Amino acid sequence: MTRLKISVVLLFSAATVLAVGLTAVSPTRAEDDGDESRIRQGLNALPFNLNLRGKDIAAVGLGSYLVNVAGDCNGCHVSNPQKTYLPGGNPFMGQTEKIDPTTYLVGGRVFIPANPPGFPHAIVSRNLRPEANGLPEGHTYADFLKIIRTGVDLDHAHPEYGPFLQVMPWPNFRNMTDHDIRAIYTYLSALPPNLNPQP
């Protein structure tokens, strides 16, 4: 075999090994479909029936995925952790999951009670559902984006602790894309209102 033929055979063999190796580590189509699978999962994970008329269904699905599947926003923003599920709907008891819509994302969970050393006032999770003005958490999208990106407490609920939210993990959330944050806001906008948020 001539040197040229040997070189071509070796080059072809190396290219074949490289191609097979890349195929073995590259994601399959099902795993790499952009937002499609997350949107489907999010729509399947809606905690209860929502009125989606006039809503961007894809954004609601992606937002639900981020709020209910990838994150556990209700874990903090539930009003009463013991009432997360309806009677007979607790998955930890082997039951089919049924979220209690009266406690879901309405806030009121106490994280730091009043008067421990250094904390003169209780720190309580906030309502995330639309309020009387029709906006999630009572805030515009621009405000919501600012809260997520900077952690600033636009409600000034605890000025004694400074301008930032003290419990919410906004230092992690601020790294989300604008696309994801917009989807979360759209999902929250689709929820039934909480007209009596916790003070």
C-alpha positions, 0 to 999 in steps of 0.5 A: 500500500502506498503512503498516500493510501495509508494516510487516507485510510488512517484519516478516514478511520480517525474521522469515523472514530471521531464521528462515532464518539460524537454521536455517542455523547451528543443528545438525542432529539428527544433530549434536545428539542429546545423548550418543547419538552419543558412546555409539555411537562409544564402543561402536564404539571399545572396544579389545577385547571386554569383559564388559559383563554387569551394566554400564550400557552407555550409561555404558560407551559414553560413558566409552569415547568420552571415554577412547578417542576424545575423549581419548587416555588410553592414550597416557600410560597404556600400559605400553610405547608401542612395544607399543600395538598387536598385531603386524599391528594398527598403523593407522599402518602401514595395518593394521586397528587392534588394541590390545594388551590387555596394555599398555592403560591398565596404566600404567608409561610413564616420563615423567621418568626418575630423577635429572634436575635437580630430579627425584630420582625417576622419574615414571611413569604409573599403572594405570587398570584395576581392581586387586586390590580390583576398583576402577579405579586401586584407587580408589572413585568418590569418590576418582577424582572428587577426583583429577580435580577437584583433581589430588591424588595420593591414592597419595602416590607422589611427596611430594617433588614436592608433593601434586599429580599432576605429569604428568596434565593434571588442570587441564583434566580438572577442568572435565568434568561429573560425568556425564562423570567418572562415565562414565569411571569406569564404563568403567574399571570394565568393563575386565579387571583389572590385578592387577599394577600398576606400582609 
